[in-house]
Each structure stands twice: as structure tokens, then as C-alpha cells.
Amino acid sequence: MRCTALLTSALLFSVTAHGQPQTEEIAPPGLPEPDLPTAGPQDQEAIEPEVTIIRRQDRTVEEYRINNQLYMIKVTPRKGVPYYLMDSDGDGSLETRRNELDPHLLVPSWIIFSW
């Protein structure tokens, strides 16, 4: 008796499970792609530094500017090793001197905001 009751309940459960309509999983609508600004030719020119080369009798001086702000000077003496003068904090004073330019050690420490 117990076996028939168990068999009957299993049969009823399987019929009701198959009798229900299948629901589809509906994916949420995708977000629209944002319009990201692209760098135009004017932006590309502003990113690249402007280099002014000044030749003198005893040395050659290369001035590097971005947005008309001088940030580095490379001095190449006629006899000797070139060296760099850099503005490391953005105040316009070239207080840092290096004999070689190593991008791993050059850490800008410009003041972004102060009060």
C-alpha cells in the first residue's frame, strides 16, 4: 500500500511539473554604448611636447614645453655629457638635474590643488 501511494504521488508530481508552461529567461536589455570622445588632431598636438633647439658655440639647448609651459631642458655641451634640468613640481623652476633620463625614476610631484 505504501509503495502504491508513493508511486501515485510521484506520478502526480511529474504530471503537474510537466503541465506547467515553461518560462524563458529574459535577459535584461543591454545598456547603450556611451559616446566616448575621441582625440582629435588638435588634442594630439597638445599632448606632444613642443621642442625648441637653441645652438650656441659651446652647447646645444633643447627646451621641452607642453601648453607653453617649460618643463624640461636638455643641455648638450660641445665637450662632455648631456644633462637635463627638470621642473618636478610644476612651479616653473627647473630645480631637478639629472645626467640621464630614466622614465622609471621621474615621478612628477606637481601640486594639483591647494588651499
C-alpha positions as CSV (number, residue, x, y, z in Angstrom):
1,M,0.0,0.0,0.0
2,R,2.8,2.3,0.9
3,C,4.5,1.6,-2.4
4,T,1.4,2.4,-4.4
5,A,0.9,5.7,-2.5
6,L,4.4,6.6,-3.1
7,L,4.2,5.7,-6.8
8,T,0.9,7.6,-7.2
9,S,2.3,10.8,-5.6
10,A,5.4,10.6,-7.8
11,L,3.3,10.2,-10.9
12,L,1.1,13.2,-9.9
13,F,4.1,15.4,-9.2
14,S,5.7,14.6,-12.5
15,V,2.4,15.4,-14.4
16,T,2.0,18.7,-12.6
17,A,5.6,19.7,-13.2
18,H,5.3,18.9,-16.9
19,G,1.9,20.5,-17.2
20,Q,3.2,24.0,-16.2
21,P,4.3,26.2,-19.1
22,Q,8.0,26.7,-19.5
23,T,9.2,30.2,-18.6
24,E,12.0,31.6,-20.7
25,E,14.8,33.5,-19.0
26,I,14.6,37.0,-20.4
27,A,17.9,38.9,-20.4
28,P,17.7,42.5,-19.3
29,P,18.1,44.9,-22.1
30,G,21.7,45.9,-22.8
31,L,22.8,49.4,-21.9
32,P,23.5,51.7,-24.8
33,E,27.2,52.2,-25.6
34,P,28.3,55.6,-24.3
35,D,29.7,58.1,-26.7
36,L,33.3,58.5,-25.7
37,P,35.1,61.5,-27.1
38,T,37.9,60.7,-29.5
39,A,41.2,62.5,-29.5
40,G,41.1,64.9,-32.5
41,P,44.1,66.2,-34.3
42,Q,44.1,69.3,-32.0
43,D,44.2,67.1,-28.9
44,Q,47.1,65.0,-30.3
45,E,49.1,68.1,-31.0
46,A,48.6,69.4,-27.4
47,I,49.8,66.1,-26.0
48,E,53.1,66.1,-27.8
49,P,55.8,68.4,-26.5
50,E,57.0,71.4,-28.4
51,V,60.8,71.3,-28.7
52,T,62.9,74.4,-29.3
53,I,66.5,73.8,-30.2
54,I,69.0,76.6,-29.5
55,R,72.5,76.1,-30.8
56,R,75.3,78.1,-29.2
57,Q,79.1,78.0,-29.6
58,D,79.7,75.8,-26.6
59,R,76.5,73.9,-26.2
60,T,73.1,72.9,-27.7
61,V,70.0,73.6,-25.6
62,E,66.7,71.8,-26.2
63,E,63.6,73.3,-24.4
64,Y,60.6,71.0,-24.0
65,R,57.2,72.6,-23.5
66,I,53.6,71.4,-23.2
67,N,50.8,74.0,-23.4
68,N,53.5,76.7,-23.5
69,Q,54.9,75.6,-20.1
70,L,58.6,74.8,-19.9
71,Y,59.0,71.5,-18.1
72,M,62.5,70.2,-19.1
73,I,65.7,71.4,-20.7
74,K,68.4,69.2,-22.2
75,V,71.8,70.7,-22.3
76,T,74.4,69.1,-24.6
77,P,77.8,70.7,-24.1
78,R,80.2,70.6,-27.1
79,K,82.6,68.5,-24.9
80,G,81.0,66.5,-22.2
81,V,78.0,64.5,-21.3
82,P,74.4,65.9,-21.8
83,Y,72.3,66.7,-18.7
84,Y,68.7,67.5,-18.1
85,L,67.1,70.3,-16.0
86,M,63.5,69.4,-15.0
87,D,60.6,71.1,-13.3
88,S,59.5,68.4,-11.0
89,D,56.7,70.2,-9.2
90,G,55.2,72.5,-11.9
91,D,56.2,75.8,-10.3
92,G,58.3,77.0,-13.3
93,S,61.6,76.5,-11.5
94,L,63.9,73.9,-13.0
95,E,65.2,72.6,-9.7
96,T,66.0,68.9,-10.6
97,R,69.2,68.0,-12.5
98,R,69.8,64.5,-14.0
99,N,72.6,63.2,-16.1
100,E,70.4,60.7,-17.9
101,L,66.7,60.5,-18.5
102,D,65.2,57.4,-16.8
103,P,61.4,57.3,-17.1
104,H,61.2,54.8,-14.1
105,L,62.7,57.4,-11.7
106,L,61.0,60.5,-13.0
107,V,58.0,61.0,-10.7
108,P,56.0,64.2,-11.2
109,S,55.1,65.8,-8.0
110,W,53.1,68.7,-9.3
111,I,50.5,70.3,-7.0
112,I,47.1,69.7,-8.4
113,F,45.1,71.5,-5.7
114,S,45.9,73.6,-2.7
115,W,44.1,75.8,-0.3
